[in-house]
Amino acid sequence: MSPPLLKVTKANKVFHVGSATVHAVTDISLTVNKGETVAVVGESGSGKTTLANLILGIEIPTSGEVELAGEQLKGRRSKTVRRKIGLVQQNPYSTLNPRKSIGQAIGLPLDVHGIGSRAERRRRIGELLEKVGLNAGHRDRRPLALSGGQRQRVAIARALTTNPDLLVLDEPTSSLDVSVQAHILRLLRDLQQEFDLAYLFITHDLGVVRVIASRVVVMYRGRVVEEGSVAAIFRSPRHRYTQLLLASIPTVSEEDDAFKPDWPWDADVKGDGDPAEGCPFRSRCPFAVERCGQEFPDMRGSGDHRYACFNPRPETSEAIVNLQAEKLERKKA
């Protein structure tokens, strides 16, 4: 088996704000293989964007390692390394300069990296516009003349200019209408197949995860609490926080509701707010045991499903697992 394209090993990031110390991410380890989509999920403040910034080089890890294609990424990144990673951000309305044309926006990375002659750059911009479902007529327009979905297509085209191996997508569909989201997700899947791209897909939308990802990393307050294949996580979540996330998904049918994990919404949990030690979720967890307040659990499980929980949710029965698998395949068809 070939080594992973991206490897993060025990990455930590600590911020000092006045007299306060903020542990934004703690002992994060993950891998992304070539051509794979790994979704990083969790609520706001879980450390997802900080993790992305460590990978992009916007922030430097306090400790730990980030490797891309076997090369350790430390300090200032070389142009060669920066070409291998592209970024698509959340808000297409704020990531494009309103005074620059679409052609100038897409061509900016080519200018920065000194790639190609003027004619070659113009040809490359035209090719990318077509790849993302736009046309040459959009080249001279300004961002204000485009819809949100069209602007996000431009952002994707710009991320592809240097032929990267990895795209970091930070909530790329969250500000778009649902119908537009579907088109963008379909475009991303098509581009991935054509260029064998790897995606690190940061989101809080579990519906999007089911459609686009092959593996899921669940974060809570800067830590990875569960990871595994999409099928394993959605069939049988083991960590109690993942159980809560999946139980929170709205359903429109009795069938959907039957396969969704339950959660004791009426449980009266009197936590200590923000625990300094142990599992950070214990103050919200009605299933917490004494040990949860003493130490953070090591990852347990094996294969395509691991979790950090002393009192995990029981595995889903085989019969329900099979029905859920069939249902998931129908959704992806």
C-alpha positions as CSV (number, residue, x, y, z in Angstrom):
1,M,0.0,0.0,0.0
2,S,1.4,3.4,-0.9
3,P,2.1,5.9,1.8
4,P,-0.5,8.6,2.5
5,L,-0.4,11.9,0.6
6,L,-1.0,13.9,3.8
7,K,0.0,12.7,7.3
8,V,-0.6,14.7,10.5
9,T,1.1,13.2,13.6
10,K,0.2,14.4,17.2
11,A,-0.2,18.0,16.1
12,N,-0.8,20.5,18.8
13,K,-1.6,24.2,18.6
14,V,-1.6,26.5,21.6
15,F,-2.5,30.2,21.5
16,H,-1.7,32.6,24.2
17,V,-4.2,35.4,24.5
18,G,-3.3,37.8,27.3
19,S,-3.0,35.6,30.4
20,A,-5.1,32.9,28.9
21,T,-3.9,29.7,27.2
22,V,-6.0,28.2,24.5
23,H,-5.4,24.6,23.4
24,A,-6.9,24.9,19.9
25,V,-6.0,21.4,18.8
26,T,-4.5,18.6,20.9
27,D,-2.7,15.5,19.7
28,I,-4.4,15.4,16.3
29,S,-3.3,12.6,14.0
30,L,-4.9,11.8,10.6
31,T,-4.0,10.7,7.1
32,V,-5.4,11.5,3.7
33,N,-4.6,9.2,0.8
34,K,-4.3,10.2,-2.9
35,G,-7.7,10.5,-4.5
36,E,-9.5,10.2,-1.1
37,T,-12.0,12.5,0.6
38,V,-11.7,12.8,4.3
39,A,-14.3,14.9,6.1
40,V,-13.5,16.6,9.4
41,V,-16.7,17.3,11.3
42,G,-17.6,19.0,14.5
43,E,-19.4,22.0,15.9
44,S,-18.0,25.6,15.8
45,G,-15.0,25.8,18.1
46,S,-13.9,22.2,17.7
47,G,-10.6,23.1,16.0
48,K,-11.5,22.2,12.4
49,T,-10.2,25.5,10.9
50,T,-7.1,25.6,13.1
51,L,-6.3,22.1,11.8
52,A,-6.7,23.3,8.2
53,N,-4.5,26.3,8.9
54,L,-1.7,24.0,10.2
55,I,-1.9,21.9,7.0
56,L,-1.9,25.0,4.8
57,G,1.0,26.6,6.7
58,I,-1.0,29.6,7.9
59,E,-0.3,28.5,11.4
60,I,2.8,26.6,12.7
61,P,2.2,23.6,15.0
62,T,3.3,24.2,18.6
63,S,4.4,20.5,18.4
64,G,3.8,17.6,16.2
65,E,4.4,17.0,12.5
66,V,2.7,17.7,9.2
67,E,3.9,15.8,6.1
68,L,2.9,16.1,2.5
69,A,4.0,13.4,0.1
70,G,6.6,12.3,2.6
71,E,8.1,15.8,3.1
72,Q,7.9,17.4,6.5
73,L,6.3,20.8,6.4
74,K,8.1,23.1,8.8
75,G,8.1,26.9,8.9
76,R,7.9,28.8,5.6
77,R,6.7,26.5,2.8
78,S,8.6,26.4,-0.5
79,K,6.7,27.3,-3.7
80,T,6.9,23.7,-4.8
81,V,5.1,22.6,-1.6
82,R,2.5,25.5,-1.9
83,R,1.7,24.4,-5.4
84,K,0.6,21.0,-4.1
85,I,-2.1,22.3,-1.8
86,G,-5.1,24.3,-2.9
87,L,-7.7,26.1,-0.7
88,V,-11.5,26.7,-1.2
89,Q,-12.9,28.8,1.5
90,Q,-16.4,29.1,2.9
91,N,-17.8,32.4,1.6
92,P,-17.6,33.0,-2.1
93,Y,-18.8,36.6,-1.6
94,S,-15.7,37.6,0.4
95,T,-12.9,35.6,-1.1
96,L,-12.9,37.3,-4.5
97,N,-11.6,40.9,-5.0
98,P,-14.6,42.9,-6.4
99,R,-12.3,45.1,-8.4
100,K,-10.6,42.3,-10.2
101,S,-12.0,40.3,-13.1
102,I,-12.7,36.6,-12.9
103,G,-9.7,36.0,-15.2
104,Q,-7.4,38.0,-12.9
105,A,-8.7,36.1,-9.8
106,I,-8.1,32.7,-11.3
107,G,-4.7,33.7,-12.8
108,L,-3.4,35.1,-9.5
109,P,-1.7,31.9,-8.4
110,L,0.0,31.6,-11.8
111,D,1.4,35.1,-11.4
112,V,2.6,34.4,-7.8
113,H,4.3,31.2,-8.8
114,G,5.6,32.5,-12.1
115,I,4.0,29.7,-14.1
116,G,3.8,30.0,-17.9
117,S,3.9,32.8,-20.4
118,R,1.0,35.3,-20.7
119,A,-0.5,33.3,-23.5
120,E,-0.2,30.1,-21.6
121,R,-1.8,31.6,-18.5
122,R,-4.7,32.9,-20.6
123,R,-5.2,29.4,-22.1
124,R,-5.0,27.8,-18.7
125,I,-7.6,30.2,-17.3
126,G,-10.0,29.4,-20.2
127,E,-9.5,25.6,-19.6
128,L,-10.3,25.9,-15.9
129,L,-13.4,28.0,-16.5
130,E,-14.7,25.2,-18.7
131,K,-13.7,22.5,-16.2
132,V,-15.9,24.2,-13.5
133,G,-18.9,24.7,-15.7
134,L,-18.3,28.3,-16.8
135,N,-17.2,29.7,-20.1
136,A,-14.8,32.2,-21.7
137,G,-17.5,34.8,-21.4
138,H,-17.0,34.9,-17.7
139,R,-13.3,35.8,-17.9
140,D,-13.8,39.6,-18.0
141,R,-16.7,39.8,-15.6
142,R,-16.5,41.1,-12.0
143,P,-17.5,38.9,-9.0
144,L,-20.6,41.1,-8.4
145,A,-22.0,40.0,-11.7
146,L,-22.0,36.3,-10.6
147,S,-24.2,34.3,-8.4
148,G,-23.0,32.6,-5.2
149,G,-22.7,29.3,-7.0
150,Q,-20.8,30.8,-9.9
151,R,-18.4,32.5,-7.5
152,Q,-17.7,29.3,-5.7
153,R,-16.9,27.7,-9.1
154,V,-14.4,30.5,-9.7
155,A,-12.9,29.8,-6.3
156,I,-12.5,26.1,-7.2
157,A,-11.0,27.0,-10.5
158,R,-8.5,29.2,-8.8
159,A,-7.6,26.4,-6.3
160,L,-6.8,24.2,-9.3
161,T,-4.5,26.5,-11.2
162,T,-1.2,25.0,-9.9
163,N,-2.3,21.4,-10.4
164,P,-2.4,20.5,-6.7
165,D,-2.6,17.0,-5.2
166,L,-4.7,18.1,-2.2
167,L,-7.5,20.6,-1.8
168,V,-8.5,21.8,1.6
169,L,-12.2,22.7,1.4
170,D,-13.3,24.8,4.4
171,E,-17.2,24.7,4.6
172,P,-17.3,25.2,0.8
173,T,-21.1,24.8,0.5
174,S,-22.4,26.1,3.8
175,S,-23.3,29.6,2.4
176,L,-25.0,28.3,-0.7
177,D,-28.6,27.3,-1.3
178,V,-29.4,23.6,-1.1
179,S,-29.9,23.2,-4.8
180,V,-26.6,25.0,-5.6
181,Q,-24.9,22.8,-3.0
182,A,-25.8,19.7,-4.9
183,H,-24.3,21.1,-8.2
184,I,-21.0,22.1,-6.4
185,L,-20.7,18.7,-4.7
186,R,-21.3,17.0,-8.1
187,L,-18.6,19.2,-9.6
188,L,-16.1,18.4,-6.9
189,R,-16.7,14.6,-7.4
190,D,-16.2,15.0,-11.1
191,L,-13.0,16.9,-10.7
192,Q,-11.7,14.5,-8.1
193,Q,-12.2,11.6,-10.5
194,E,-10.6,13.4,-13.4
195,F,-7.5,14.7,-11.6
196,D,-7.2,12.1,-8.8
197,L,-7.4,14.8,-6.2
198,A,-7.4,14.3,-2.5
199,Y,-9.9,16.4,-0.4
200,L,-9.8,17.4,3.2
201,F,-13.4,18.5,3.6
202,I,-14.2,20.6,6.6
203,T,-17.9,20.8,7.5
204,H,-20.5,20.6,10.2
205,D,-23.1,19.3,7.7
206,L,-23.4,15.6,8.1
207,G,-25.7,15.4,5.1
208,V,-22.9,16.6,2.9
209,V,-20.5,14.2,4.5
210,R,-22.7,11.2,3.5
211,V,-22.6,12.3,-0.1
212,I,-18.9,13.3,-0.7
213,A,-16.7,11.6,1.9
214,S,-15.2,8.2,2.2
215,R,-13.8,8.7,5.7
216,V,-14.8,10.9,8.6
217,V,-12.8,12.4,11.5
218,V,-15.0,13.7,14.3
219,M,-13.5,16.5,16.4
220,Y,-14.7,18.0,19.7
221,R,-12.9,20.8,21.5
222,G,-9.7,20.3,19.7
223,R,-9.5,16.5,19.9
224,V,-10.3,13.7,17.6
225,V,-13.0,11.6,19.4
226,E,-13.9,9.2,16.6
227,E,-12.8,8.3,13.1
228,G,-13.7,5.8,10.5
229,S,-15.4,5.1,7.1
230,V,-18.6,6.9,6.4
231,A,-20.4,3.6,6.4
232,A,-19.0,2.7,9.9
233,I,-19.7,6.0,11.5
234,F,-23.2,6.4,10.2
235,R,-24.2,2.7,10.8
236,S,-22.9,2.5,14.3
237,P,-21.4,5.6,16.0
238,R,-19.5,4.6,19.1
239,H,-18.4,7.9,20.8
240,R,-21.3,9.6,22.6
241,Y,-20.6,12.9,20.9
242,T,-20.9,11.3,17.5
243,Q,-24.1,9.7,18.7
244,L,-25.4,13.2,19.7
245,L,-24.4,14.7,16.3
246,L,-26.2,12.0,14.3
247,A,-29.3,12.1,16.6
248,S,-29.5,15.8,15.8
249,I,-30.0,15.3,12.1
250,P,-33.6,16.3,11.1
251,T,-35.6,13.4,9.5
252,V,-38.6,13.5,7.2
253,S,-39.8,9.9,7.4
254,E,-40.3,7.1,9.9
255,E,-37.7,5.0,8.1
256,D,-35.1,7.7,8.5
257,D,-36.0,8.1,12.2
258,A,-35.8,4.4,12.8
259,F,-32.2,4.1,11.8
260,K,-31.0,7.3,13.5
261,P,-29.3,6.7,16.9
262,D,-31.3,7.8,19.9
263,W,-30.2,10.3,22.5
264,P,-31.6,11.0,26.0
265,W,-32.6,14.6,25.4
266,D,-34.4,14.8,28.7
267,A,-31.3,13.7,30.7
268,D,-30.3,16.3,33.3
269,V,-26.6,16.7,32.9
270,K,-25.0,18.9,35.5
271,G,-21.5,19.3,34.1
272,D,-18.6,21.5,35.2
273,G,-18.7,23.6,32.0
274,D,-15.2,23.3,30.4
275,P,-13.3,20.4,32.0
276,A,-9.6,20.9,32.3
277,E,-8.8,17.2,32.4
278,G,-10.3,14.0,31.1
279,C,-12.8,13.8,28.2
280,P,-13.9,17.3,27.2
281,F,-17.4,16.0,26.4
282,R,-18.1,14.6,29.8
283,S,-19.8,17.8,31.1
284,R,-22.5,17.2,28.4
285,C,-22.6,13.5,28.5
286,P,-25.3,11.6,30.5
287,F,-23.2,8.4,30.0
288,A,-20.0,9.7,31.6
289,V,-18.3,7.5,34.2
290,E,-15.8,8.5,36.9
291,R,-12.8,7.7,34.7
292,C,-14.0,10.2,32.1
293,G,-12.9,13.0,34.5
294,Q,-9.5,11.6,35.1
295,E,-7.9,11.1,31.7
296,F,-8.6,11.3,28.0
297,P,-9.1,7.8,26.6
298,D,-6.7,6.3,24.0
299,M,-8.2,5.4,20.7
300,R,-9.7,1.9,20.7
301,G,-11.3,-0.2,18.0
302,S,-9.6,-1.4,14.8
303,G,-9.7,-1.3,11.1
304,D,-11.9,1.4,9.6
305,H,-13.4,2.5,12.9
306,R,-11.7,3.9,16.0
307,Y,-13.1,6.0,18.9
308,A,-11.9,7.6,22.2
309,C,-14.6,6.7,24.8
310,F,-14.6,4.8,28.1
311,N,-18.3,4.1,27.9
312,P,-19.1,3.8,24.2
313,R,-22.4,3.4,22.5
314,P,-23.1,-0.4,21.9
315,E,-22.6,-1.6,18.4
316,T,-25.6,-1.5,16.2
317,S,-27.1,-4.9,15.4
318,E,-26.1,-6.7,12.2
319,A,-29.6,-6.6,10.8
320,I,-29.9,-2.8,11.2
321,V,-26.3,-2.3,9.8
322,N,-27.3,-4.2,6.6
323,L,-30.4,-2.1,6.1
324,Q,-28.5,1.1,6.8
325,A,-25.8,0.1,4.3
326,E,-28.4,-0.5,1.6
327,K,-30.0,2.9,2.3
328,L,-26.6,4.7,2.2
329,E,-25.8,3.1,-1.2
330,R,-29.2,4.3,-2.5
331,K,-28.5,7.8,-1.4
332,K,-25.1,7.9,-3.2
333,A,-26.5,6.3,-6.4
